[in-house]
């Protein structure tokens, strides 16, 4: 009798949705919502690790935010972020789509190349950065040698403010262009052949076919890829840490890196939290714009 | 004739793409087998007498072995936790009517938007308070924030594809809901489980920012190990650095060869439909 009852209770637990979803929801809440709320709390406070024993935590109101918005190094890092994200994202979109169109046109055994181009995505970013640091090396790097053997003069990439940014963008383009390619390749399967044929009959050239037939169909799907890339490039930290350390000067110090510096070099965790909230707001606004203009409103994300 | 020209152009482009993609990987592998003089030689040497000295040096490095173990330990346990909680969650979302399901699922996927640097500051303080700072456990917990959403979404896609009729048939045979999940549905989504496990493992294995901030010394992982070499003395250690780099890449290269298709699907977020 008792056994029957416990069995029926067990059955009830097993057939309720809570049993299945609760562990995941609790874990996610603890590792995402809770830190977020704590970061918001920190952003309104002075939390300086160097003086925490003596001063404790002091409520500051909006002081952290106001001081950041008046800080030239904050705005310098915003500018670097925009250049970096813009440059890397545009390069990856154009190269990624072009590469996908090319791969899509291949037939027979040549298609095997598709399984190779996605390898860089899996690799450890720190290792990729280390490899590029070796390639960029002024004294014995391969890239300098290639530049020299083409008749140009090699130069110290990572020591020059402009080229250091280019160097970072190249290393990110190398690793992540394949993501846009893979997504575009999937999207191209959706384009109906009949539509392309009728466009051809109407006398549309290669570019016109791409612009008026292919692009509108693939853009909502590719847009999701662009959105994912955008969010990842903003987060990006590892390659800067290894390749340039934010330098020379502050030339490659993006907002993410700036937050790391404020928080863990200068130990001002409250101020760093405030900067990270500003970063989050920026990401949300730009993501919404991307969804509105690229992913298109009728597509469910 | 024209046909041939077009093909030659295509082959040239393919060769360029292959070189562009593989050269950095081949280069770091080559360097890991070069002796000191061969690494710093200019022009760079393609022909050299290979040596395993760098690997021996790397393994003898003070903290290399313990950090290698830490990387394995953190990635394995994090993967296990995310796989269990994530698959259960995915099953719940796939099979049950849940109030506000769409919003919860959107929240789960939107946590990916949350930059790690935002979480790193509170994590640092919280783990410090509860005495978990500078432990491997702190990394296992922190990595849940990005691996669990991935597993939930990936597994939900796979479970959605399993016809409910199969489960209903088992239910008539007298199995309870959990038994149906465990004995009927789970075996059918093995490819999804494999993909989720491998992706979670790789993302944990590759992670750097949390490892840098939350751990150091004998508690930290291999990516931190490699950056320490670079900070200390790039000029002297390039051979060892290359060897460590290749050791870090090895499991990833092996894993990604075995499970290409699901990996690509996972990376491009198959869950978004």
HADDOCK unambig.tbl for C-alpha pairs under 7 A between the chains (distance, minus, plus):
assign (segid A and resid 11 and name CA) (segid B and resid 176 and name CA) 6.13 0.50 0.50
assign (segid A and resid 14 and name CA) (segid B and resid 177 and name CA) 5.55 0.50 0.50
assign (segid A and resid 14 and name CA) (segid B and resid 178 and name CA) 5.41 0.50 0.50
assign (segid A and resid 15 and name CA) (segid B and resid 177 and name CA) 5.42 0.50 0.50
assign (segid A and resid 17 and name CA) (segid B and resid 92 and name CA) 5.37 0.50 0.50
assign (segid A and resid 17 and name CA) (segid B and resid 96 and name CA) 5.85 0.50 0.50
assign (segid A and resid 20 and name CA) (segid B and resid 88 and name CA) 4.85 0.50 0.50
assign (segid A and resid 20 and name CA) (segid B and resid 89 and name CA) 5.10 0.50 0.50
assign (segid A and resid 20 and name CA) (segid B and resid 91 and name CA) 6.88 0.50 0.50
assign (segid A and resid 20 and name CA) (segid B and resid 92 and name CA) 5.02 0.50 0.50
assign (segid A and resid 21 and name CA) (segid B and resid 88 and name CA) 6.39 0.50 0.50
assign (segid A and resid 21 and name CA) (segid B and resid 89 and name CA) 4.09 0.50 0.50
assign (segid A and resid 21 and name CA) (segid B and resid 92 and name CA) 5.52 0.50 0.50
assign (segid A and resid 23 and name CA) (segid B and resid 85 and name CA) 5.78 0.50 0.50
assign (segid A and resid 24 and name CA) (segid B and resid 85 and name CA) 5.09 0.50 0.50
assign (segid A and resid 24 and name CA) (segid B and resid 86 and name CA) 6.00 0.50 0.50
assign (segid A and resid 24 and name CA) (segid B and resid 89 and name CA) 5.82 0.50 0.50
assign (segid A and resid 28 and name CA) (segid B and resid 145 and name CA) 6.15 0.50 0.50
assign (segid A and resid 31 and name CA) (segid B and resid 142 and name CA) 6.52 0.50 0.50
assign (segid A and resid 31 and name CA) (segid B and resid 144 and name CA) 6.92 0.50 0.50
assign (segid A and resid 31 and name CA) (segid B and resid 145 and name CA) 5.24 0.50 0.50
assign (segid A and resid 32 and name CA) (segid B and resid 111 and name CA) 6.89 0.50 0.50
assign (segid A and resid 32 and name CA) (segid B and resid 145 and name CA) 6.04 0.50 0.50
assign (segid A and resid 35 and name CA) (segid B and resid 119 and name CA) 5.69 0.50 0.50
assign (segid A and resid 35 and name CA) (segid B and resid 122 and name CA) 5.34 0.50 0.50
assign (segid A and resid 35 and name CA) (segid B and resid 123 and name CA) 6.56 0.50 0.50
assign (segid A and resid 36 and name CA) (segid B and resid 119 and name CA) 6.58 0.50 0.50
assign (segid A and resid 38 and name CA) (segid B and resid 122 and name CA) 6.00 0.50 0.50
assign (segid A and resid 39 and name CA) (segid B and resid 122 and name CA) 5.73 0.50 0.50
assign (segid A and resid 117 and name CA) (segid B and resid 21 and name CA) 6.39 0.50 0.50
assign (segid A and resid 122 and name CA) (segid B and resid 252 and name CA) 6.93 0.50 0.50
assign (segid A and resid 123 and name CA) (segid B and resid 249 and name CA) 6.53 0.50 0.50
assign (segid A and resid 123 and name CA) (segid B and resid 252 and name CA) 6.81 0.50 0.50
assign (segid A and resid 124 and name CA) (segid B and resid 206 and name CA) 4.63 0.50 0.50
assign (segid A and resid 124 and name CA) (segid B and resid 249 and name CA) 6.94 0.50 0.50
assign (segid A and resid 125 and name CA) (segid B and resid 206 and name CA) 6.83 0.50 0.50
assign (segid A and resid 126 and name CA) (segid B and resid 223 and name CA) 6.17 0.50 0.50
assign (segid A and resid 127 and name CA) (segid B and resid 245 and name CA) 5.56 0.50 0.50
assign (segid A and resid 131 and name CA) (segid B and resid 24 and name CA) 6.53 0.50 0.50
assign (segid A and resid 131 and name CA) (segid B and resid 28 and name CA) 6.01 0.50 0.50
assign (segid A and resid 140 and name CA) (segid B and resid 40 and name CA) 5.51 0.50 0.50
assign (segid A and resid 140 and name CA) (segid B and resid 41 and name CA) 6.22 0.50 0.50
assign (segid A and resid 140 and name CA) (segid B and resid 42 and name CA) 5.22 0.50 0.50
assign (segid A and resid 140 and name CA) (segid B and resid 43 and name CA) 6.78 0.50 0.50
assign (segid A and resid 140 and name CA) (segid B and resid 44 and name CA) 6.26 0.50 0.50
assign (segid A and resid 142 and name CA) (segid B and resid 44 and name CA) 6.33 0.50 0.50
assign (segid A and resid 145 and name CA) (segid B and resid 43 and name CA) 6.51 0.50 0.50
assign (segid A and resid 179 and name CA) (segid B and resid 268 and name CA) 6.87 0.50 0.50
assign (segid A and resid 183 and name CA) (segid B and resid 268 and name CA) 6.36 0.50 0.50
assign (segid A and resid 231 and name CA) (segid B and resid 113 and name CA) 6.07 0.50 0.50
assign (segid A and resid 235 and name CA) (segid B and resid 115 and name CA) 5.33 0.50 0.50
assign (segid A and resid 235 and name CA) (segid B and resid 116 and name CA) 6.93 0.50 0.50
assign (segid A and resid 238 and name CA) (segid B and resid 208 and name CA) 6.56 0.50 0.50
assign (segid A and resid 238 and name CA) (segid B and resid 209 and name CA) 6.92 0.50 0.50
assign (segid A and resid 242 and name CA) (segid B and resid 227 and name CA) 6.48 0.50 0.50
assign (segid A and resid 256 and name CA) (segid B and resid 117 and name CA) 6.48 0.50 0.50
assign (segid A and resid 269 and name CA) (segid B and resid 121 and name CA) 6.57 0.50 0.50
assign (segid A and resid 273 and name CA) (segid B and resid 118 and name CA) 6.81 0.50 0.50
assign (segid A and resid 273 and name CA) (segid B and resid 121 and name CA) 6.66 0.50 0.50
assign (segid A and resid 276 and name CA) (segid B and resid 118 and name CA) 5.20 0.50 0.50
assign (segid A and resid 301 and name CA) (segid B and resid 272 and name CA) 6.10 0.50 0.50
assign (segid A and resid 301 and name CA) (segid B and resid 273 and name CA) 6.98 0.50 0.50
